[in-house]
Amino acid sequence: MATTTTLQPLLKPITTLDVVGELVGFDKFIPSFSTTEGRDVLIGVNYASGGAGIHDETGKELGGRIGPNRQLQNHKATFSSLIKLLGTRESAANYLNKCLYFVAMGSNDYLNNYFVPGYYKTSRLYTPEQYRDCTIMEQ
């Protein structure tokens, strides 16, 4: 069964950011990057991608997912949109400096990579400690 919040009563998967948004008092979910258009970026942008990890290969058996490198490219595109909306790079930077950023990472690299030996060889190549160190160095 999928997780829901009071913001989303239907049984539809949500992200950790959706739960955090509700806890801090948002009355609706922050839209995903793929659905954000025009002035929507002023509300916020959710770059989350279920199943993605620090390692770009993490979660590939799950299908389409957006890894952290692509998420950072998407943030850069959002910054460009803000410059167009607000007029200057400085205005856009000042706007983003007032925003709340939530970053959660690392667990999928274990759940959707290291602990899936039928699809990934990482658990045969590394001890848990070595994989931790490798994952930290990926940053």
Order of alpha helices (4+ residues) and beta strands (2+ residues): alpha-alpha-alpha-alpha-alpha
